[in-house]
Amino acid sequence: MDTQTIRTQMPETYKAITEKAGLIGNDAYAFVRAGLKGVPNKFYAVERGLVAGTPFDLPGVSDEVARIMVQFGCTFLIMWAPEAQKGGNDGAR
């Protein structure tokens, strides 16, 4: 997955990235690039069956996210590095 695919095929993810950049600046793009390069716990998104970034490996996070996705039927999910939460809410949408 690359940024062009996110822009063209994952509109909600692209919107969330630009909104996060509005809150925390260029760090948002750095988190996305890190996740796309395979660094865990930086950026992970799922939209309409497409996946971008690297899954989180923080204790309990993947299990909880999987449970929520199955329980509520998720078509869009975005996860940000914990340090991306500065200056914003908890990142939930």
Residue pairs with C-beta under 8 A, 6 or more apart in sequence:
1 36
1 50
1 51
1 52
1 53
2 36
3 32
3 33
3 36
5 50
5 52
6 13
6 14
6 17
6 32
6 45
6 52
7 14
9 50
10 45
10 47
10 48
10 50
10 52
11 47
12 47
12 76
12 78
13 45
13 47
13 52
13 76
13 78
16 45
16 78
16 93
17 28
17 29
17 32
17 78
20 28
20 80
20 84
20 88
20 91
21 28
21 29
23 87
23 88
24 84
24 86
24 87
24 88
27 83
27 84
28 80
28 84
31 42
31 43
31 80
31 81
31 84
32 42
32 43
32 52
32 53
34 42
34 43
34 81
35 42
35 43
35 44
35 52
35 53
35 54
36 43
36 52
36 53
36 54
37 54
38 54
39 54
40 54
40 55
40 56
40 57
41 54
41 56
41 57
41 58
41 81
41 82
42 53
42 54
42 80
42 81
43 52
43 53
43 54
43 78
43 79
43 80
43 81
44 51
44 52
44 53
44 54
44 55
44 56
44 77
44 78
44 79
45 51
45 52
45 53
45 77
45 78
45 79
46 52
46 69
46 74
46 76
46 77
46 78
47 75
47 76
47 77
48 75
48 76
53 79
55 62
56 62
56 65
56 79
58 82
61 79
65 77
65 79
68 74
69 77
76 93
78 91
78 93
79 91
80 91
84 91
85 91
